[in-house]
């Protein structure tokens, strides 16, 4: 091991850190500014989508870090999956507008009409099938849009413990899943998507956002959502658990 010079002086530069965050935020938000209309991702939590569209907010430092890592990993993953020479900076398979559904959607990749979705997780434990619900909501949206009863989900677990015999500590590991759904259930899901889109459009026109369902718990709360004060979510606003 090399002996470092004793005269080395180290000072953390918080100003430089914030400049890096600001530059990263600018880069990430450049893509989102080009997105018009309703996107499939808006239907996962339509109440938040309503406020995001009505009252756009800059990304928090926390969201910058999370989205940056996710976006970069998507780029590297898709470049490897499709054997690109170097890095292809497109982080998904491109956006498509479905006239019947009334929204655009962007699966990470599409092979032979079967959509695929990559998710990243910082979890330190193996996920069971019941832990995949949020990922599957989005993938099934793409399956419904493509009218495909099949889908592919890949989760990159960034901090799983190394299996026995592969050294100590953690390292990123893939978990891949083949997803299937009946034609009848896929049709029901498609109808549910259209109903949710209509509900969101109505709220955007009338500002009656209370008709939209509450967002999932981990996205709600004063410290989690910049719209908490405007939204005043019923049964949560003013409750200590959600005011933290």
VMD Tcl script that draws the C-alpha trace (Angstrom):
set ca {
  {0.00 0.00 0.00}
  {1.35 3.42 -0.95}
  {2.27 5.78 1.88}
  {0.39 9.06 1.42}
  {2.28 12.33 1.91}
  {1.93 13.58 5.47}
  {1.29 17.11 4.21}
  {-2.01 16.18 2.51}
  {-4.77 18.49 3.79}
  {-8.41 17.50 3.24}
  {-11.40 19.82 3.53}
  {-14.91 18.90 2.50}
  {-16.22 21.39 -0.10}
  {-19.97 21.71 0.48}
  {-20.26 24.54 -2.05}
  {-18.82 22.31 -4.77}
  {-21.22 19.53 -3.74}
  {-24.25 21.78 -4.18}
  {-23.01 22.97 -7.57}
  {-22.75 19.35 -8.67}
  {-26.31 18.68 -7.45}
  {-27.56 21.76 -9.29}
  {-25.85 20.69 -12.53}
  {-27.29 17.20 -12.21}
  {-30.77 18.60 -11.52}
  {-30.53 20.78 -14.64}
  {-29.57 17.75 -16.73}
  {-32.38 15.58 -15.36}
  {-35.07 18.23 -15.68}
  {-34.16 18.93 -19.29}
  {-35.85 15.69 -20.34}
  {-38.97 16.20 -18.24}
  {-39.62 19.64 -19.76}
  {-40.09 18.00 -23.16}
  {-42.83 15.69 -21.90}
  {-46.34 16.90 -22.76}
  {-49.76 15.52 -21.88}
  {-50.44 12.53 -19.67}
  {-47.89 9.76 -19.36}
  {-48.40 6.22 -18.08}
  {-46.36 7.04 -14.97}
  {-48.88 9.78 -14.07}
  {-51.53 7.12 -13.50}
  {-49.60 5.40 -10.69}
  {-50.33 8.29 -8.32}
  {-52.73 10.60 -10.21}
  {-53.16 13.05 -7.32}
  {-49.42 13.77 -7.27}
  {-49.47 14.00 -11.07}
  {-52.21 16.64 -10.78}
  {-50.12 18.81 -8.46}
  {-46.91 18.23 -10.41}
  {-48.63 19.55 -13.54}
  {-50.42 22.43 -11.81}
  {-47.55 23.49 -9.55}
  {-44.22 22.29 -11.01}
  {-41.47 22.13 -8.40}
  {-37.70 21.74 -8.78}
  {-36.39 18.32 -7.82}
  {-35.17 18.07 -4.23}
  {-31.55 17.12 -3.58}
  {-32.78 13.68 -2.51}
  {-34.73 13.10 -5.72}
  {-31.79 14.33 -7.80}
  {-29.57 11.66 -6.26}
  {-32.14 8.89 -6.67}
  {-33.14 9.74 -10.25}
  {-29.56 10.31 -11.37}
  {-28.40 6.88 -10.25}
  {-31.49 5.21 -11.72}
  {-31.16 6.98 -15.07}
  {-27.46 6.20 -15.44}
  {-27.98 2.55 -14.54}
  {-30.79 2.32 -17.12}
  {-28.45 3.67 -19.79}
  {-25.69 1.19 -18.96}
  {-28.12 -1.72 -18.67}
  {-29.80 -1.10 -22.04}
  {-26.44 -0.55 -23.72}
  {-25.28 -3.94 -22.43}
  {-28.60 -5.67 -23.19}
  {-28.54 -4.62 -26.82}
  {-24.78 -5.01 -27.23}
  {-24.21 -1.35 -28.07}
  {-20.74 -0.16 -28.92}
  {-19.99 2.23 -26.09}
  {-22.97 3.86 -24.38}
  {-26.36 4.67 -25.91}
  {-27.71 7.56 -23.83}
  {-31.35 6.78 -24.58}
  {-32.63 5.54 -21.22}
  {-35.79 3.86 -22.54}
  {-37.31 2.44 -25.70}
  {-38.91 5.71 -26.79}
  {-42.34 7.17 -26.17}
  {-45.55 6.00 -27.89}
  {-48.98 7.64 -27.73}
  {-51.99 5.34 -27.56}
  {-55.07 7.12 -28.96}
  {-57.51 4.72 -27.31}
  {-55.91 4.92 -23.87}
  {-55.26 8.64 -24.24}
  {-51.74 8.73 -22.83}
  {-48.14 8.09 -23.83}
  {-45.97 5.31 -22.46}
  {-42.27 4.47 -22.53}
  {-41.24 0.89 -21.74}
  {-37.53 0.47 -21.13}
  {-37.33 -1.95 -24.03}
  {-39.62 -3.88 -26.33}
  {-38.70 -7.19 -27.94}
  {-41.15 -8.89 -30.29}
  {-44.02 -6.89 -28.81}
  {-43.20 -7.91 -25.24}
  {-42.39 -4.88 -23.06}
  {-39.58 -4.94 -20.52}
  {-38.95 -2.83 -17.44}
  {-35.77 -2.31 -15.39}
  {-36.02 -1.22 -11.78}
  {-33.25 -0.59 -9.28}
  {-33.48 -1.31 -5.57}
  {-31.16 -0.43 -2.70}
  {-32.76 -3.12 -0.56}
  {-30.40 -5.43 1.29}
  {-32.69 -8.47 1.30}
  {-34.19 -10.72 -1.35}
  {-37.60 -9.56 -2.57}
  {-40.59 -11.87 -2.61}
  {-43.20 -11.71 -5.39}
  {-45.43 -9.65 -3.10}
  {-42.70 -6.97 -2.92}
  {-42.85 -6.39 -6.67}
  {-46.30 -4.78 -6.76}
  {-45.23 -1.21 -7.52}
  {-42.90 -2.37 -10.29}
  {-45.63 -4.54 -11.77}
  {-48.18 -1.71 -11.83}
  {-46.00 0.12 -14.32}
  {-45.00 -2.94 -16.35}
  {-48.61 -4.12 -16.59}
  {-49.52 -0.66 -17.89}
  {-47.10 -1.24 -20.76}
  {-48.44 -4.76 -21.28}
  {-51.97 -3.38 -21.49}
  {-50.90 -0.66 -23.92}
  {-49.11 -3.21 -26.11}
  {-51.96 -5.70 -25.64}
  {-49.33 -8.23 -24.66}
  {-50.11 -10.93 -22.09}
  {-46.38 -11.22 -21.47}
  {-43.87 -8.87 -19.90}
  {-40.34 -8.94 -18.57}
  {-39.15 -7.39 -15.32}
  {-35.53 -6.99 -14.26}
  {-34.62 -5.65 -10.83}
  {-31.03 -4.60 -10.22}
  {-30.46 -5.05 -6.50}
  {-27.52 -2.76 -5.79}
  {-26.71 -3.89 -2.25}
  {-27.46 -7.61 -1.92}
  {-25.06 -9.69 0.19}
  {-22.66 -11.79 -1.85}
  {-23.78 -15.45 -2.12}
  {-21.73 -18.01 -0.24}
  {-18.36 -18.51 -1.87}
  {-18.31 -15.14 -3.68}
  {-16.44 -13.10 -1.13}
  {-17.66 -10.79 1.61}
  {-19.80 -7.65 1.52}
  {-22.41 -6.74 -1.07}
  {-22.48 -6.24 -4.82}
  {-25.16 -5.40 -7.45}
  {-27.12 -8.45 -8.61}
  {-29.84 -8.98 -11.22}
  {-33.17 -10.58 -10.49}
  {-35.19 -11.35 -13.65}
  {-38.88 -12.28 -13.86}
  {-41.18 -13.46 -16.65}
  {-44.64 -11.96 -16.19}
  {-47.89 -13.27 -17.69}
  {-51.50 -12.12 -17.45}
  {-54.78 -13.45 -18.86}
  {-56.34 -11.62 -21.79}
  {-59.50 -10.95 -19.76}
  {-57.60 -9.40 -16.84}
  {-55.45 -7.36 -19.19}
  {-58.60 -5.91 -20.75}
  {-59.90 -4.98 -17.29}
  {-56.58 -3.34 -16.46}
  {-56.72 -1.39 -19.71}
  {-60.21 -0.13 -18.85}
  {-58.98 0.85 -15.39}
  {-56.16 2.85 -16.98}
  {-58.60 4.73 -19.19}
  {-60.86 5.49 -16.23}
  {-57.93 6.81 -14.22}
  {-56.78 8.97 -17.13}
  {-60.29 10.45 -17.49}
  {-60.38 11.17 -13.74}
  {-57.01 12.96 -13.90}
  {-58.03 15.00 -16.94}
  {-61.23 16.04 -15.20}
  {-59.32 17.16 -12.12}
  {-56.90 19.17 -14.26}
  {-59.86 20.99 -15.85}
  {-62.02 21.49 -12.75}
  {-59.37 21.54 -9.98}
  {-61.48 19.03 -8.03}
  {-58.42 17.02 -7.04}
  {-60.14 15.53 -3.98}
  {-61.81 13.07 -6.34}
  {-58.38 11.60 -7.06}
  {-57.21 8.78 -4.78}
  {-54.60 9.46 -2.11}
  {-51.04 8.74 -3.12}
  {-49.32 5.65 -1.74}
  {-47.99 6.27 1.78}
  {-44.27 6.46 1.03}
  {-44.87 9.34 -1.39}
  {-46.99 11.32 1.07}
  {-46.17 13.51 4.07}
  {-44.81 16.99 4.69}
  {-41.17 15.98 4.30}
  {-41.86 13.70 1.33}
  {-44.10 15.77 -0.92}
  {-43.78 19.47 -1.86}
  {-47.56 19.63 -2.39}
  {-48.59 18.45 1.07}
  {-49.80 21.87 2.21}
  {-51.82 22.46 -0.96}
  {-53.22 18.94 -1.01}
  {-54.12 18.63 2.68}
  {-54.81 14.91 2.16}
  {-57.83 13.73 4.09}
  {-57.08 11.59 7.18}
  {-53.39 12.54 6.89}
  {-53.15 16.31 7.10}
  {-52.63 17.42 10.69}
  {-51.79 13.89 11.86}
  {-48.39 13.67 13.55}
  {-47.23 10.68 11.49}
  {-47.67 12.59 8.25}
  {-46.55 16.01 9.52}
  {-42.97 14.87 10.15}
}
mol new
graphics top color blue
foreach p $ca { graphics top sphere $p radius 0.5 }
foreach p [lrange $ca 0 end-1] q [lrange $ca 1 end] { graphics top cylinder $p $q radius 0.2 }
display resetview
